[in-house]
Amino acid sequence: MKQPPAKKAASTKGQKPKAKGGTKQAAAISSTQLATNHISTPTNLPICIIDNGGWTVKYGLVAPNNNNDTNVQMSSMYNATARPPLQLTILAGDEITSTMKNLGQLTWSNSCERGMVCDGETQLRVWARILEVLNVIPNVSNVMGGGSGNFLASIAASRRGKKPVVQQQSTTQTQAYTSNNCAFLLLEPPFVPSTISENIDNILFRELGMSRVSRLLGPCMAAVKYISFCQQQTTASKATTTNNTDNVKWVNDNTECCCVVDSGYSFTHIVPTQNNGEAIDTAIRRLNVGGKVLTNLLKESVTYRQWNMMDEYHIVNDAKEQLCFVSDQFDKEMKYAKSTRKGIRWFDREYLLPDFVNTFKGSIRLPEPLQRKNEMAEMEKIKKELDRLNDEKERQELEDEARELAMEVDENEADDKTSAEEPNAAKKKKKSKSKKEKKNKRSKKKRSSKNADNSDEEMDGASDYDVDDSDEESDQQRLQRLKAMRDAERKRREQESLEHQAIAMSVERFAIPEVLFTPTDIGLNCGGIAEAIVESIEACDPVLRAAMYHNVLLVGGNAKISGYAKRVESELRKLAPTNYEVRVYLPEDPVSYAWEGAKLFASQPGFQERFSVDRMSWEAMKASGNQQDIWKN
């Protein structure tokens, strides 16, 4: 590595140094060294996979030669730093939730604005905390161009009053790595500005001292996971003989196309991909509506109608995640809400605010009028069931009596035929005896039924608080028990209302997420998600459009809202051409889907050689002034 500069000095001996000429010559030498430096760096390093979202960071460390390990699980933490009140301590990532319970008291500093990394210092602290959690020790002592030295190795430990981890101790730890021997795979949104991209490179290579860095689009990695899933479903459907509709629905169509709808915290991106994860740049569309906009709208609505929640962002966000849903019939629900009294609508709920003494997270309950309405409906059902059972019982008794009368008639006719030769006196005695026996049987049955009714009445008066249903419990006892439970629930709710404050949530539950589909409701002059998907697909080649409509993938935090996938599919079906089949897939965990795809993509042979850049190559490209072109290849 030191021989080319020596040859350069020998060849230029006796000549006057020229600044411009020297710079061009150094750039040429740096470009020739790019390939050799790229190959000299090891390509079997452990990979730290980071999905850098605006709200949370998803991370995990994949050991070398063990990329397909299913035991490697993804973890997440806040992509922000916070400072407790009246303190100088700065908490980063998971330290926030582990140290503080009331997040509203903290002074927050987010690293991302509108999905882009704007606060480099905050982002550096969060990534340094991730490396500390993953037991990766930053080593920037021999990084060209400076760096933060031993600061990152001791930053988290010093602010907690602990001794910093010494680099020599890493040799005794079995699972410890250094940043010089670790690769960094960063998932980022499309169209990151060049200035922000350069700052990210400086943080990763110089501040953290990573050996290799790879930067890929998060939606593309989600497409890789989706295509792999479809291939697995195709193999499973061929191996099984049963008619499983799920496997048949998600079989691979061999197009390797996917339209990824990534709706996250700061934005919603529609990214069409082809060739197993290659993005079509000219067809990417962005909608500036995400989870942050929804939470702010809900916060303003609650503040205007009930409590002042402008400083309680995390509480309102938790209420949004637990209560909000997407309605497939928005206009119909709004008309129903207008004609029905508040408190008895089927979608009315109450969000109990935490007191941070006994409870640290909000809970949900039904409003008292709706609770009484549901109880009355349940009581009516029970009464109808009791009436039906009584009718069946009476009908059964009538059928038994008719059967007994028919048997008596048959017996009388048989007696008349068999006893035709007997004397008349004997006949009369037998008939009277048989009639007396039948009367005695009937009287016994009536007495037993009366005794049973009397015993039920006594049990009703004796036990008013039976807890468990049993086969021997009568219907009247069940009604009495339900009444007692209703009274106890009412007393409990009255006590809770005195102790806890609650937020009444009604039309906000489905009116807030409606902004994703009609942004014009809040003054944004743009279409919704369905319109953006159609516009993105129509920008693709006509040959790919049918495959794009057939493979729509929903990822991101907003995809977890109830009814989101159904609404997207129904609106997309209305806008798509009739000869195209629309198929929308929602994963079980849409938040971690891109990270799982990145882990799958990094497991292919030669990934670090083809899709990553080592530190020495990056330094050479930066010295030559071609830093912007390094990620294009």
Stockholm file with secondary structure:
# STOCKHOLM 1.0

chainA/1-633         MKQPPAKKAASTKGQKPKAKGGTKQAAAISSTQLATNHISTPTNLPICIIDNGGWTVKYGLVAPNNNNDTNVQMSSMYNATARPPLQLTILAGDEITSTMKNLGQLTWSNSCERGMVCDGETQLRVWARILEVLNVIPNVSNVMGGGSGNFLASIAASRRGKKPVVQQQSTTQTQAYTSNNCAFLLLEPPFVPSTISENIDNILFRELGMSRVSRLLGPCMAAVKYISFCQQQTTASKATTTNNTDNVKWVNDNTECCCVVDSGYSFTHIVPTQNNGEAIDTAIRRLNVGGKVLTNLLKESVTYRQWNMMDEYHIVNDAKEQLCFVSDQFDKEMKYAKSTRKGIRWFDREYLLPDFVNTFKGSIRLPEPLQRKNEMAEMEKIKKELDRLNDEKERQELEDEARELAMEVDENEADDKTSAEEPNAAKKKKKSKSKKEKKNKRSKKKRSSKNADNSDEEMDGASDYDVDDSDEESDQQRLQRLKAMRDAERKRREQESLEHQAIAMSVERFAIPEVLFTPTDIGLNCGGIAEAIVESIEACDPVLRAAMYHNVLLVGGNAKISGYAKRVESELRKLAPTNYEVRVYLPEDPVSYAWEGAKLFASQPGFQERFSVDRMSWEAMKASGNQQDIWKN
#=GR chainA/1-633 SS CCHHHHHHHHHTTTSCCCHHHHHHHHHHHHHHHHHHHHHHSCSCCCEEEEEECSSEEEEEEECTTCTTCTTCCCEEEESEEEECTTCCCCEETHHHHHHCSCGGGSEEEESEETTEECCHHHHHHHHHHHHHHTTEECCCTTCTTCCCTTHHHHHHHHTTTCCCCCGGGGGTCTTCEEGGGCEEEEEECSSCCHHHHHHHHHIIIIISCCSEEEEEEHHHHHHHHHHHHHHHHHHHHHHCCSCCHHHHHTCCCSCCCEEEEEECSSCEEEEEEETTTEECGGGCEEESCCHHHHHHHHHHHHHHHSSCCTTCHHHHHHHHHHHCBCCSCHHHHHHHHHHSCTTSSTTCEEEECCCSSSCSSCEEECCHHHHHHHHHHHHHHHHHHHHHHHHHHHHHHHHHHHHHHHHHHHHHHHHHHHTSSSCHHHHHHHHHHHHHHHHHHHHHHHHHHHHHHHHHHHHHHHCSCCCSCCTTCCHHHHHHHHHHHHHHHHHHHHHHHHHCCEEEESTHHHHTGGGGTCGGGGTCCSCCHHHHHHHHHHTSCTTTHHHHHHCEEEESGGGGSBTHHHHHHHHHHHHSCTTSCCCEECCSCSSSHHHHHHHHHHTSTTHHHHHCEEHHHHHHHHHHTCGGGTTTC
#=GC SS_cons         CCHHHHHHHHHTTTSCCCHHHHHHHHHHHHHHHHHHHHHHSCSCCCEEEEEECSSEEEEEEECTTCTTCTTCCCEEEESEEEECTTCCCCEETHHHHHHCSCGGGSEEEESEETTEECCHHHHHHHHHHHHHHTTEECCCTTCTTCCCTTHHHHHHHHTTTCCCCCGGGGGTCTTCEEGGGCEEEEEECSSCCHHHHHHHHHIIIIISCCSEEEEEEHHHHHHHHHHHHHHHHHHHHHHCCSCCHHHHHTCCCSCCCEEEEEECSSCEEEEEEETTTEECGGGCEEESCCHHHHHHHHHHHHHHHSSCCTTCHHHHHHHHHHHCBCCSCHHHHHHHHHHSCTTSSTTCEEEECCCSSSCSSCEEECCHHHHHHHHHHHHHHHHHHHHHHHHHHHHHHHHHHHHHHHHHHHHHHHHHHHTSSSCHHHHHHHHHHHHHHHHHHHHHHHHHHHHHHHHHHHHHHHCSCCCSCCTTCCHHHHHHHHHHHHHHHHHHHHHHHHHCCEEEESTHHHHTGGGGTCGGGGTCCSCCHHHHHHHHHHTSCTTTHHHHHHCEEEESGGGGSBTHHHHHHHHHHHHSCTTSCCCEECCSCSSSHHHHHHHHHHTSTTHHHHHCEEHHHHHHHHHHTCGGGTTTC
//
